[in-house]
Amino acid sequence: MKRFVIGFSLALSAWVCAGIYLILAAQAFGKAVAQGNASFLGEAAFLLGLGVVSWAVLLYLGSLFGIRRPRLMRKKNR
């Protein structure tokens, strides 16, 4: 039971963290469009990349505790 709780909390935090970074990236992109300043596009790309990496790492750690990964991250059996 403890193993499931740890894995579930890691998987849940991965989705929450990805959502937060997605919101921050959207805000930076909107600021770049509204102000016409291209320097905010780099910030938006950085935040989006950081969100994807943190999502993947936390979901991988959750999978070590028995939580299934999304289809995007599963190994293909061929």
N, CA, C and O atoms as CSV, one atom per row, in Angstrom:
chain,resi,resn,atom,element,x,y,z
A,1,MET,N,N,0.831,-1.204,0.000
A,1,MET,CA,C,0.000,0.000,0.000
A,1,MET,C,C,0.866,1.255,0.000
A,1,MET,O,O,0.562,2.231,-0.685
A,2,LYS,N,N,1.949,1.219,0.775
A,2,LYS,CA,C,2.825,2.388,0.840
A,2,LYS,C,C,3.487,2.647,-0.519
A,2,LYS,O,O,3.687,3.793,-0.923
A,3,ARG,N,N,3.818,1.558,-1.209
A,3,ARG,CA,C,4.438,1.677,-2.529
A,3,ARG,C,C,3.481,2.350,-3.512
A,3,ARG,O,O,3.896,3.200,-4.300
A,4,PHE,N,N,2.199,1.969,-3.468
A,4,PHE,CA,C,1.203,2.579,-4.348
A,4,PHE,C,C,1.038,4.067,-4.047
A,4,PHE,O,O,0.935,4.879,-4.967
A,5,VAL,N,N,1.013,4.425,-2.774
A,5,VAL,CA,C,0.831,5.832,-2.396
A,5,VAL,C,C,1.993,6.675,-2.893
A,5,VAL,O,O,1.792,7.785,-3.386
A,6,ILE,N,N,3.210,6.153,-2.766
A,6,ILE,CA,C,4.380,6.902,-3.237
A,6,ILE,C,C,4.332,7.060,-4.758
A,6,ILE,O,O,4.552,8.152,-5.280
A,7,GLY,N,N,4.045,5.973,-5.458
A,7,GLY,CA,C,3.974,6.043,-6.912
A,7,GLY,C,C,2.856,6.939,-7.402
A,7,GLY,O,O,3.036,7.702,-8.352
A,8,PHE,N,N,1.705,6.852,-6.763
A,8,PHE,CA,C,0.572,7.685,-7.173
A,8,PHE,C,C,0.856,9.161,-6.916
A,8,PHE,O,O,0.508,10.007,-7.739
A,9,SER,N,N,1.481,9.480,-5.792
A,9,SER,CA,C,1.787,10.885,-5.510
A,9,SER,C,C,2.828,11.425,-6.481
A,9,SER,O,O,2.766,12.596,-6.855
A,10,LEU,N,N,3.788,10.593,-6.898
A,10,LEU,CA,C,4.756,11.040,-7.904
A,10,LEU,C,C,4.082,11.260,-9.255
A,10,LEU,O,O,4.366,12.245,-9.937
A,11,ALA,N,N,3.195,10.352,-9.643
A,11,ALA,CA,C,2.499,10.504,-10.922
A,11,ALA,C,C,1.575,11.716,-10.904
A,11,ALA,O,O,1.495,12.455,-11.886
A,12,LEU,N,N,0.887,11.917,-9.802
A,12,LEU,CA,C,-0.005,13.071,-9.692
A,12,LEU,C,C,0.780,14.378,-9.721
A,12,LEU,O,O,0.368,15.341,-10.368
A,13,SER,N,N,1.910,14.410,-9.019
A,13,SER,CA,C,2.725,15.624,-9.026
A,13,SER,C,C,3.307,15.885,-10.413
A,13,SER,O,O,3.538,17.039,-10.773
A,14,ALA,N,N,3.549,14.826,-11.201
A,14,ALA,CA,C,4.036,15.020,-12.570
A,14,ALA,C,C,3.004,15.760,-13.406
A,14,ALA,O,O,3.346,16.689,-14.139
A,15,TRP,N,N,1.740,15.351,-13.301
A,15,TRP,CA,C,0.697,16.011,-14.091
A,15,TRP,C,C,0.437,17.435,-13.605
A,15,TRP,O,O,0.185,18.327,-14.415
A,16,VAL,N,N,0.497,17.654,-12.302
A,16,VAL,CA,C,0.303,19.010,-11.772
A,16,VAL,C,C,1.451,19.920,-12.207
A,16,VAL,O,O,1.230,21.059,-12.619
A,17,CYS,N,N,2.668,19.410,-12.110
A,17,CYS,CA,C,3.845,20.187,-12.505
A,17,CYS,C,C,3.793,20.514,-14.000
A,17,CYS,O,O,4.102,21.637,-14.398
A,18,ALA,N,N,3.410,19.551,-14.818
A,18,ALA,CA,C,3.309,19.802,-16.258
A,18,ALA,C,C,2.243,20.850,-16.554
A,18,ALA,O,O,2.429,21.695,-17.430
A,19,GLY,N,N,1.136,20.800,-15.835
A,19,GLY,CA,C,0.093,21.810,-16.021
A,19,GLY,C,C,0.545,23.202,-15.639
A,19,GLY,O,O,0.224,24.175,-16.323
A,20,ILE,N,N,1.286,23.302,-14.553
A,20,ILE,CA,C,1.793,24.609,-14.113
A,20,ILE,C,C,2.760,25.177,-15.142
A,20,ILE,O,O,2.674,26.353,-15.496
A,21,TYR,N,N,3.688,24.339,-15.626
A,21,TYR,CA,C,4.638,24.826,-16.630
A,21,TYR,C,C,3.946,25.169,-17.942
A,21,TYR,O,O,4.369,26.094,-18.636
A,22,LEU,N,N,2.896,24.445,-18.293
A,22,LEU,CA,C,2.149,24.764,-19.504
A,22,LEU,C,C,1.458,26.123,-19.373
A,22,LEU,O,O,1.429,26.904,-20.324
A,23,ILE,N,N,0.909,26.395,-18.205
A,23,ILE,CA,C,0.273,27.699,-17.971
A,23,ILE,C,C,1.305,28.824,-18.029
A,23,ILE,O,O,1.054,29.873,-18.622
A,24,LEU,N,N,2.469,28.600,-17.409
A,24,LEU,CA,C,3.522,29.628,-17.433
A,24,LEU,C,C,4.040,29.869,-18.848
A,24,LEU,O,O,4.324,31.008,-19.220
A,25,ALA,N,N,4.164,28.805,-19.634
A,25,ALA,CA,C,4.612,28.960,-21.015
A,25,ALA,C,C,3.570,29.709,-21.838
A,25,ALA,O,O,3.925,30.544,-22.670
A,26,ALA,N,N,2.292,29.422,-21.617
A,26,ALA,CA,C,1.236,30.133,-22.336
A,26,ALA,C,C,1.218,31.611,-21.971
A,26,ALA,O,O,0.975,32.462,-22.827
A,27,GLN,N,N,1.475,31.916,-20.704
A,27,GLN,CA,C,1.540,33.317,-20.297
A,27,GLN,C,C,2.709,34.037,-20.959
A,27,GLN,O,O,2.567,35.174,-21.410
A,28,ALA,N,N,3.865,33.373,-21.018
A,28,ALA,CA,C,5.022,33.990,-21.659
A,28,ALA,C,C,4.796,34.170,-23.152
A,28,ALA,O,O,5.203,35.179,-23.728
A,29,PHE,N,N,4.147,33.192,-23.780
A,29,PHE,CA,C,3.839,33.318,-25.205
A,29,PHE,C,C,2.846,34.458,-25.442
A,29,PHE,O,O,3.003,35.237,-26.382
A,30,GLY,N,N,1.831,34.551,-24.591
A,30,GLY,CA,C,0.864,35.642,-24.715
A,30,GLY,C,C,1.496,37.007,-24.502
A,30,GLY,O,O,1.132,37.982,-25.161
A,31,LYS,N,N,2.439,37.067,-23.582
A,31,LYS,CA,C,3.147,38.333,-23.337
A,31,LYS,C,C,3.998,38.705,-24.541
A,31,LYS,O,O,4.098,39.882,-24.889
A,32,ALA,N,N,4.616,37.707,-25.186
A,32,ALA,CA,C,5.417,37.986,-26.383
A,32,ALA,C,C,4.545,38.495,-27.518
A,32,ALA,O,O,4.946,39.398,-28.251
A,33,VAL,N,N,3.357,37.926,-27.669
A,33,VAL,CA,C,2.464,38.371,-28.738
A,33,VAL,C,C,1.895,39.749,-28.429
A,33,VAL,O,O,1.815,40.608,-29.307
A,34,ALA,N,N,1.499,39.954,-27.175
A,34,ALA,CA,C,0.862,41.230,-26.810
A,34,ALA,C,C,1.833,42.394,-26.889
A,34,ALA,O,O,1.466,43.482,-27.332
A,35,GLN,N,N,3.071,42.172,-26.463
A,35,GLN,CA,C,4.041,43.263,-26.458
A,35,GLN,C,C,4.883,43.312,-27.720
A,35,GLN,O,O,5.612,44.280,-27.938
A,36,GLY,N,N,4.797,42.290,-28.549
A,36,GLY,CA,C,5.600,42.259,-29.762
A,36,GLY,C,C,7.073,42.067,-29.469
A,36,GLY,O,O,7.926,42.496,-30.247
A,37,ASN,N,N,7.376,41.426,-28.354
A,37,ASN,CA,C,8.759,41.233,-27.923
A,37,ASN,C,C,9.120,39.763,-28.081
A,37,ASN,O,O,8.544,38.900,-27.419
A,38,ALA,N,N,10.071,39.484,-28.956
A,38,ALA,CA,C,10.423,38.093,-29.262
A,38,ALA,C,C,11.249,37.441,-28.166
A,38,ALA,O,O,11.400,36.219,-28.168
A,39,SER,N,N,11.784,38.208,-27.235
A,39,SER,CA,C,12.606,37.601,-26.184
A,39,SER,C,C,11.774,36.723,-25.248
A,39,SER,O,O,12.306,35.808,-24.620
A,40,PHE,N,N,10.489,36.996,-25.155
A,40,PHE,CA,C,9.627,36.171,-24.313
A,40,PHE,C,C,9.332,34.815,-24.964
A,40,PHE,O,O,8.915,33.884,-24.276
A,41,LEU,N,N,9.540,34.692,-26.271
A,41,LEU,CA,C,9.344,33.401,-26.928
A,41,LEU,C,C,10.378,32.387,-26.459
A,41,LEU,O,O,10.074,31.202,-26.319
A,42,GLY,N,N,11.601,32.854,-26.216
A,42,GLY,CA,C,12.634,31.974,-25.680
A,42,GLY,C,C,12.290,31.501,-24.282
A,42,GLY,O,O,12.519,30.346,-23.927
A,43,GLU,N,N,11.739,32.407,-23.499
A,43,GLU,CA,C,11.307,32.028,-22.146
A,43,GLU,C,C,10.171,31.014,-22.202
A,43,GLU,O,O,10.138,30.069,-21.413
A,44,ALA,N,N,9.245,31.208,-23.130
A,44,ALA,CA,C,8.134,30.269,-23.273
A,44,ALA,C,C,8.635,28.895,-23.701
A,44,ALA,O,O,8.164,27.876,-23.194
A,45,ALA,N,N,9.577,28.860,-24.623
A,45,ALA,CA,C,10.130,27.582,-25.076
A,45,ALA,C,C,10.889,26.889,-23.948
A,45,ALA,O,O,10.800,25.671,-23.789
A,46,PHE,N,N,11.629,27.661,-23.176
A,46,PHE,CA,C,12.365,27.095,-22.044
A,46,PHE,C,C,11.408,26.506,-21.000
A,46,PHE,O,O,11.634,25.403,-20.503
A,47,LEU,N,N,10.359,27.230,-20.675
A,47,LEU,CA,C,9.395,26.740,-19.693
A,47,LEU,C,C,8.658,25.497,-20.206
A,47,LEU,O,O,8.382,24.575,-19.439
A,48,LEU,N,N,8.349,25.478,-21.483
A,48,LEU,CA,C,7.685,24.309,-22.053
A,48,LEU,C,C,8.613,23.091,-22.025
A,48,LEU,O,O,8.187,21.987,-21.683
A,49,GLY,N,N,9.868,23.297,-22.382
A,49,GLY,CA,C,10.839,22.205,-22.329
A,49,GLY,C,C,11.073,21.709,-20.923
A,49,GLY,O,O,11.178,20.504,-20.693
A,50,LEU,N,N,11.156,22.625,-19.984
A,50,LEU,CA,C,11.341,22.247,-18.583
A,50,LEU,C,C,10.139,21.476,-18.060
A,50,LEU,O,O,10.289,20.536,-17.280
A,51,GLY,N,N,8.955,21.871,-18.486
A,51,GLY,CA,C,7.747,21.154,-18.087
A,51,GLY,C,C,7.703,19.742,-18.626
A,51,GLY,O,O,7.302,18.817,-17.919
A,52,VAL,N,N,8.110,19.567,-19.872
A,52,VAL,CA,C,8.115,18.224,-20.477
A,52,VAL,C,C,9.133,17.329,-19.791
A,52,VAL,O,O,8.851,16.162,-19.521
A,53,VAL,N,N,10.307,17.861,-19.510
A,53,VAL,CA,C,11.341,17.069,-18.854
A,53,VAL,C,C,10.922,16.686,-17.436
A,53,VAL,O,O,11.084,15.533,-17.036
A,54,SER,N,N,10.391,17.628,-16.681
A,54,SER,CA,C,9.978,17.308,-15.314
A,54,SER,C,C,8.810,16.325,-15.307
A,54,SER,O,O,8.741,15.459,-14.435
A,55,TRP,N,N,7.883,16.446,-16.274
A,55,TRP,CA,C,6.780,15.502,-16.408
A,55,TRP,C,C,7.303,14.094,-16.658
A,55,TRP,O,O,6.862,13.133,-16.027
A,56,ALA,N,N,8.254,13.984,-17.592
A,56,ALA,CA,C,8.785,12.669,-17.941
A,56,ALA,C,C,9.555,12.047,-16.780
A,56,ALA,O,O,9.422,10.851,-16.520
A,57,VAL,N,N,10.349,12.838,-16.089
A,57,VAL,CA,C,11.148,12.305,-14.975
A,57,VAL,C,C,10.237,11.855,-13.832
A,57,VAL,O,O,10.428,10.772,-13.280
A,58,LEU,N,N,9.261,12.670,-13.477
A,58,LEU,CA,C,8.381,12.287,-12.377
A,58,LEU,C,C,7.507,11.088,-12.729
A,58,LEU,O,O,7.240,10.251,-11.866
A,59,LEU,N,N,7.059,10.989,-13.971
A,59,LEU,CA,C,6.288,9.810,-14.367
A,59,LEU,C,C,7.161,8.560,-14.389
A,59,LEU,O,O,6.695,7.473,-14.047
A,60,TYR,N,N,8.421,8.707,-14.788
A,60,TYR,CA,C,9.330,7.565,-14.754
A,60,TYR,C,C,9.554,7.103,-13.315
A,60,TYR,O,O,9.552,5.904,-13.035
A,61,LEU,N,N,9.745,8.050,-12.411
A,61,LEU,CA,C,9.917,7.683,-11.002
A,61,LEU,C,C,8.657,7.024,-10.449
A,61,LEU,O,O,8.742,6.090,-9.652
A,62,GLY,N,N,7.501,7.504,-10.865
A,62,GLY,CA,C,6.253,6.874,-10.447
A,62,GLY,C,C,6.123,5.462,-10.985
A,62,GLY,O,O,5.559,4.592,-10.321
A,63,SER,N,N,6.645,5.225,-12.194
A,63,SER,CA,C,6.565,3.882,-12.767
A,63,SER,C,C,7.460,2.901,-12.018
A,63,SER,O,O,7.206,1.696,-12.040
A,64,LEU,N,N,8.486,3.388,-11.366
A,64,LEU,CA,C,9.328,2.502,-10.559
A,64,LEU,C,C,8.577,1.975,-9.345
A,64,LEU,O,O,8.959,0.956,-8.770
A,65,PHE,N,N,7.515,2.663,-8.955
A,65,PHE,CA,C,6.711,2.245,-7.812
A,65,PHE,C,C,5.407,1.575,-8.239
A,65,PHE,O,O,4.485,1.454,-7.432
A,66,GLY,N,N,5.319,1.140,-9.489
A,66,GLY,CA,C,4.195,0.335,-9.928
A,66,GLY,C,C,3.087,1.070,-10.644
A,66,GLY,O,O,2.078,0.445,-10.972
A,67,ILE,N,N,3.209,2.349,-10.905
A,67,ILE,CA,C,2.187,3.095,-11.629
A,67,ILE,C,C,2.504,2.992,-13.125
A,67,ILE,O,O,3.642,3.212,-13.539
A,68,ARG,N,N,1.490,2.656,-13.929
A,68,ARG,CA,C,1.719,2.510,-15.370
A,68,ARG,C,C,1.995,3.855,-16.022
A,68,ARG,O,O,1.417,4.877,-15.653
A,69,ARG,N,N,2.886,3.828,-16.995
A,69,ARG,CA,C,3.197,5.034,-17.750
A,69,ARG,C,C,2.159,5.257,-18.842
A,69,ARG,O,O,1.480,4.310,-19.240
A,70,PRO,N,N,2.017,6.495,-19.339
A,70,PRO,CA,C,1.115,6.742,-20.465
A,70,PRO,C,C,1.610,6.025,-21.720
A,70,PRO,O,O,2.775,5.636,-21.799
A,71,ARG,N,N,0.734,5.854,-22.685
A,71,ARG,CA,C,1.099,5.149,-23.919
A,71,ARG,C,C,2.283,5.775,-24.624
A,71,ARG,O,O,3.069,5.081,-25.269
A,72,LEU,N,N,2.411,7.068,-24.506
A,72,LEU,CA,C,3.494,7.779,-25.170
A,72,LEU,C,C,4.858,7.321,-24.672
A,72,LEU,O,O,5.833,7.341,-25.424
A,73,MET,N,N,4.934,6.911,-23.420
A,73,MET,CA,C,6.217,6.561,-22.813
A,73,MET,C,C,6.455,5.054,-22.708
A,73,MET,O,O,7.541,4.642,-22.301
A,74,ARG,N,N,5.482,4.226,-23.059
A,74,ARG,CA,C,5.647,2.780,-22.941
A,74,ARG,C,C,6.542,2.231,-24.041
A,74,ARG,O,O,6.634,2.793,-25.133
A,75,LYS,N,N,7.201,1.117,-23.727
A,75,LYS,CA,C,8.032,0.447,-24.722
A,75,LYS,C,C,7.137,-0.271,-25.724
A,75,LYS,O,O,6.088,-0.810,-25.371
A,76,LYS,N,N,7.565,-0.265,-26.957
A,76,LYS,CA,C,6.827,-0.948,-28.010
A,76,LYS,C,C,7.341,-2.381,-28.115
A,76,LYS,O,O,8.543,-2.591,-28.273
A,77,ASN,N,N,6.459,-3.361,-28.030
A,77,ASN,CA,C,6.842,-4.751,-28.200
A,77,ASN,C,C,6.644,-5.144,-29.659
A,77,ASN,O,O,5.515,-5.264,-30.135
A,78,ARG,N,N,7.732,-5.338,-30.346
A,78,ARG,CA,C,7.665,-5.698,-31.771
A,78,ARG,C,C,8.490,-6.917,-32.016
A,78,ARG,O,O,8.572,-7.389,-33.150
